[in-house]
């Protein structure tokens, strides 16, 4: 049996695996660590168990979307893109409101 240590969100986990699977497990660990960093950033307010559960659910949701053929699966990149789009629309509406307020005469 092989054994490797993966790091997810700055925590080490000793993983036992089949002989010859070590590099694959290390790659999967790096993938999970990257997803955790994208999803949680530097948030320290969420405990480790909750982070791992949320990460598992997030990945299960992505997998479910992919299996269903949904090419628009929610990813951190999609969320960031949507966030930027919404921020732009909010800015536009805010500018319109400011203009409206500035053009309104007191009663």
Residue frames as qw, qx, qy, qz and C-alpha x, y, z in Angstrom:
[[0.000, 0.887, 0.461, 0.000, 0.00, 0.00, 0.00],
 [0.389, 0.385, -0.022, 0.837, 1.16, 3.49, -0.82],
 [0.282, -0.779, -0.443, 0.343, 0.78, 6.51, 1.40],
 [0.320, 0.434, 0.114, 0.834, 0.88, 10.21, 0.58],
 [0.151, -0.569, -0.459, 0.665, 0.20, 13.43, 2.43],
 [0.176, 0.615, 0.451, 0.622, -2.11, 15.92, 0.75],
 [0.136, -0.276, -0.339, 0.889, -2.70, 19.48, 1.86],
 [0.050, -0.649, -0.600, -0.465, -6.15, 21.03, 1.69],
 [0.247, -0.873, -0.130, -0.400, -6.67, 24.53, 3.05],
 [0.059, 0.707, -0.550, 0.441, -3.29, 24.48, 4.84],
 [0.735, -0.357, 0.477, -0.324, -4.11, 21.20, 6.64],
 [0.219, 0.407, -0.866, -0.191, -2.24, 17.95, 6.05],
 [0.878, -0.029, 0.219, -0.425, -4.01, 14.63, 5.55],
 [0.174, -0.370, 0.896, 0.172, -2.24, 11.27, 5.39],
 [0.800, 0.287, -0.025, -0.526, -3.90, 9.18, 2.69],
 [0.495, -0.204, 0.832, 0.146, -3.38, 5.47, 2.10],
 [0.664, 0.534, -0.131, -0.507, -3.77, 4.38, -1.50],
 [0.962, 0.167, 0.194, 0.090, -2.94, 1.54, -3.85],
 [0.558, -0.386, 0.412, 0.608, 0.63, 1.14, -4.98],
 [0.349, 0.203, 0.556, 0.726, 1.27, 3.31, -8.02],
 [0.029, -0.797, -0.543, -0.262, -1.65, 5.66, -7.23],
 [0.446, -0.526, -0.247, 0.681, 0.41, 8.12, -5.21],
 [0.176, -0.069, 0.261, 0.947, 0.89, 10.74, -7.91],
 [0.203, -0.485, -0.641, -0.560, -2.79, 10.60, -8.90],
 [0.444, -0.695, -0.530, 0.196, -3.85, 11.13, -5.27],
 [0.377, -0.388, -0.056, 0.839, -1.41, 14.05, -4.97],
 [0.029, 0.185, 0.457, 0.869, -2.92, 15.61, -8.12],
 [0.341, -0.625, -0.639, -0.292, -6.44, 15.18, -6.72],
 [0.476, -0.600, -0.383, 0.516, -5.30, 16.75, -3.46],
 [0.244, -0.170, 0.147, 0.943, -3.89, 19.76, -5.31],
 [0.147, -0.408, -0.598, -0.674, -7.18, 20.06, -7.22],
 [0.437, -0.684, -0.584, 0.025, -9.17, 20.03, -3.95],
 [0.436, -0.462, -0.187, 0.749, -6.82, 22.56, -2.39],
 [0.109, 0.070, 0.342, 0.931, -7.24, 24.89, -5.38],
 [0.296, -0.555, -0.624, -0.463, -11.05, 24.55, -5.24],
 [0.488, -0.637, -0.486, 0.345, -10.99, 25.25, -1.50],
 [0.327, -0.300, -0.006, 0.896, -8.91, 28.40, -2.03],
 [0.059, -0.255, -0.485, -0.835, -11.24, 29.59, -4.80],
 [0.413, -0.574, -0.646, -0.287, -14.36, 28.83, -2.80],
 [0.560, -0.706, -0.372, 0.222, -13.33, 29.99, 0.67],
 [0.224, 0.842, -0.192, 0.451, -10.46, 32.40, 0.06],
 [0.304, 0.309, -0.653, 0.622, -8.83, 33.21, 3.37],
 [0.615, -0.507, -0.100, -0.596, -12.01, 32.73, 5.40],
 [0.271, 0.187, -0.849, 0.413, -11.16, 31.46, 8.84],
 [0.468, -0.149, 0.337, -0.803, -14.65, 31.87, 10.27],
 [0.891, 0.047, -0.202, -0.403, -15.83, 28.47, 8.96],
 [0.613, -0.484, 0.622, -0.053, -14.63, 25.39, 10.82],
 [0.021, -0.404, 0.840, 0.362, -12.69, 22.67, 9.01],
 [0.320, 0.233, 0.917, -0.046, -15.46, 20.07, 9.00],
 [0.398, 0.731, 0.373, -0.410, -17.96, 22.55, 7.56],
 [0.174, 0.701, -0.451, -0.525, -15.47, 23.65, 4.88],
 [0.110, -0.197, 0.937, 0.268, -14.88, 20.05, 3.80],
 [0.357, 0.460, 0.789, -0.195, -18.63, 19.32, 3.76],
 [0.340, 0.796, 0.112, -0.489, -19.35, 22.47, 1.73],
 [0.066, 0.576, -0.666, -0.470, -16.49, 21.70, -0.66],
 [0.249, 0.053, 0.961, 0.104, -17.83, 18.17, -1.13],
 [0.378, 0.644, 0.592, -0.303, -21.31, 19.48, -1.85],
 [0.223, 0.781, -0.207, -0.545, -19.95, 22.08, -4.26],
 [0.002, -0.396, 0.831, 0.391, -17.99, 19.44, -6.18],
 [0.309, 0.277, 0.908, -0.059, -20.94, 17.01, -6.12],
 [0.371, 0.743, 0.320, -0.456, -23.15, 19.76, -7.56],
 [0.169, 0.668, -0.504, -0.520, -20.61, 20.46, -10.33],
 [0.136, -0.142, 0.958, 0.210, -20.42, 16.75, -11.13],
 [0.369, 0.488, 0.747, -0.262, -24.20, 16.45, -11.16],
 [0.348, 0.777, 0.010, -0.524, -24.46, 19.39, -13.57],
 [0.078, 0.531, -0.724, -0.433, -21.80, 17.89, -15.83],
 [0.245, 0.086, 0.965, 0.041, -23.53, 14.50, -15.85],
 [0.374, 0.655, 0.566, -0.333, -26.79, 16.22, -16.77],
 [0.525, 0.433, 0.428, 0.595, -25.02, 17.93, -19.68],
 [0.073, -0.977, -0.194, 0.052, -25.30, 21.39, -18.18],
 [0.681, 0.318, -0.052, 0.658, -22.30, 23.19, -19.61],
 [0.048, -0.717, 0.090, -0.690, -23.08, 26.26, -17.52],
 [0.723, -0.414, -0.499, 0.239, -22.28, 24.50, -14.26],
 [0.266, -0.948, 0.059, -0.164, -21.68, 26.89, -11.38],
 [0.789, 0.057, -0.225, 0.569, -17.98, 27.42, -10.81],
 [0.372, -0.658, -0.166, 0.633, -16.10, 30.06, -8.85],
 [0.241, -0.070, 0.401, 0.881, -15.18, 31.65, -12.19],
 [0.093, -0.550, -0.660, -0.503, -18.86, 31.82, -13.25],
 [0.365, -0.770, -0.465, 0.241, -19.78, 33.30, -9.89],
 [0.369, -0.457, 0.060, 0.807, -17.05, 35.94, -10.21],
 [0.122, 0.180, 0.550, 0.806, -18.22, 36.80, -13.71],
 [0.231, -0.683, -0.636, -0.275, -21.85, 37.10, -12.59],
 [0.432, -0.675, -0.312, 0.511, -20.74, 39.13, -9.58],
 [0.287, -0.222, 0.239, 0.901, -18.90, 41.58, -11.86],
 [0.040, -0.407, -0.633, -0.657, -21.93, 41.87, -14.15],
 [0.346, -0.745, -0.570, 0.007, -24.23, 42.55, -11.20],
 [0.416, -0.535, -0.129, 0.723, -21.82, 45.09, -9.74],
 [0.173, 0.041, 0.407, 0.896, -21.85, 46.93, -13.08],
 [0.205, -0.574, -0.640, -0.469, -25.65, 46.98, -13.18],
 [0.435, -0.710, -0.445, 0.330, -25.82, 48.19, -9.58],
 [0.353, -0.322, 0.080, 0.875, -23.39, 51.00, -10.44],
 [0.021, 0.296, 0.542, 0.786, -25.52, 52.00, -13.43],
 [0.339, -0.691, -0.606, -0.200, -28.68, 52.11, -11.32],
 [0.472, -0.595, -0.281, 0.586, -26.90, 54.03, -8.57],
 [0.248, -0.093, 0.245, 0.933, -25.72, 56.65, -11.08],
 [0.149, -0.487, -0.603, -0.614, -29.28, 56.99, -12.41],
 [0.443, -0.715, -0.528, 0.119, -30.62, 57.47, -8.87],
 [0.425, -0.436, -0.083, 0.789, -27.96, 60.07, -8.03],
 [0.106, 0.142, 0.421, 0.890, -28.79, 61.94, -11.24],
 [0.292, -0.614, -0.636, -0.366, -32.50, 61.77, -10.42],
 [0.483, -0.666, -0.408, 0.396, -31.92, 63.02, -6.87],
 [0.360, -0.272, 0.087, 0.888, -29.71, 65.87, -8.08],
 [0.041, -0.238, -0.498, -0.833, -32.35, 66.95, -10.58],
 [0.325, -0.649, -0.683, -0.078, -35.20, 66.88, -8.04],
 [0.011, -0.506, 0.144, -0.850, -36.20, 70.23, -6.58],
 [0.102, -0.183, -0.789, 0.578, -37.16, 70.43, -2.89],
 [0.145, -0.665, -0.668, -0.302, -40.84, 71.02, -2.14]]
